[in-house]
Amino acid sequence: MIEISDIHKTFGDNEVLKGISADFKPGKNNLIIGGSGSGKTTLLKCIVGLHEPSEGKVFYDSECFTTMDFRERVPIRKQIGMLFQNSALFDSMTVEENIMFPLNLFTNMPNSEKLDRANFCLEKVNLVGKNKLYPSELSGGMKKRVGIARAISMQPKYLFVDEPNSGLDPLTSILIDNLINEITEEFNTTTVIVTHDMNSVMGIGDHVLFLNNGEKWWEGTKEQIAHTDNKELNEFVFASKFMRAARAKL
Amino acid sequence: MVSVGVGSLGIISIISLFIGAATTIQVAFQLSSPLVPRSIAGSIARDSNILEFSPTISSLVLAGRVGSSIASQIGTMRVTEQIDALEIMGVNAPGYLIAPKIIAGVTMVPLLVIVAITLGLTGGYIACILSGDVTPADYLAGVHDGFDGLTVRVALVKAVVFGFIIASICAYQGFYTSGGALEVGQSATRGVVFSCVMILFADLVITRLML
């Protein structure tokens, strides 16, 4: 279980996060949604330790991550997988080397076993046989899938995903969402997804956190969103005609 | 190491040959008095080459070629979140990315400087054959006469320090890039400019301390 308590983050005079507290449910897809500039990605980076919160604490299974130093964080980091918005694959490495990178760092597996694990991950993301390609030879959707394969190569307990659908066509977006959902269910990971894609919210949003202007504005399930009377959330979720029509049918 | 060392061999070779040749011709031109032995041109060209041209000019060129590559490579990794990905995995990103480049700098730049010294002296010899300002025999006699091993030691100390300056400053600039493609370019430019200035400053300090 991941718990965040009263997280504040300030850049200069700009207070981006204003005291956010929440629990992220184990084995579920926890979605952080909100408009551009609402602080979603900053919150995610505070949770994984890429940003240090100005105030507040992050707990992984009741262990305070925020007060740990770099070395103390390593055992927790081994349990974290992350898919970045731009996939963040290492350009100089092939697909296979990218996936095996965390295994080389943290395990003493024989090379054949690492290769088996890489192939297993590639099979999971439906990219069998693409081992020797470089990131520059992949499409946006394929890069995301390799990013997911790398993120799950250590079979993480916690999976963080930043804007998984940005820049992807609707079909590929659904495929990525389904893939993340399958991984969450199969590996029982605590998955935290930052998105502003409403299809993802309505498709895989087990637990949804709505941020507005750096504050937690609403929290609930995807089923509760359709019936909420929260003005800001309504404006955000049902901004498009398509979503309004979808709600009318519910 | 391959990128810093072997990758820079071509440009360093060309520059050293031409600078060695030009230095010898200019020294011969300035010492055209009948009272000065012609072999002096070889001695002066040798010392200039070993002490100043090979380490300093080579390092300034390497700052442009290797330094900009280091800064832009690490800068691109920063803006495309590859460094964040390393940190998420618990990798000490500065140690993983910067340390190998510093090791490559402090080992490869001295080797390149040795090559530069050799080719600089060869360039002077070729200039003597082609121009006839100094006979090749006089040039070789000058190169041999009064050779002091200290000059090579000074050159190598300079090379190690310059290698460290190029790799560390450019890697630092790349590592702390924020923004996008524009900022990566700016980091590379800053890395090269700061490296060049620091190389010239260190050149003065080492020369003053060791000679």
Interface residues (C-beta under 8 A of the other chain):
Chain A: K45 V48 G49 L50 F70 R73 V74 R77 K78 I80 M82 F84 Q85 N86 A88 L89 F90 D91 F101 P102 L105 F106
Chain B: T76 M77 T80 E81 Q82 D84 A85 E87 I88 M89 G90 V91 N92
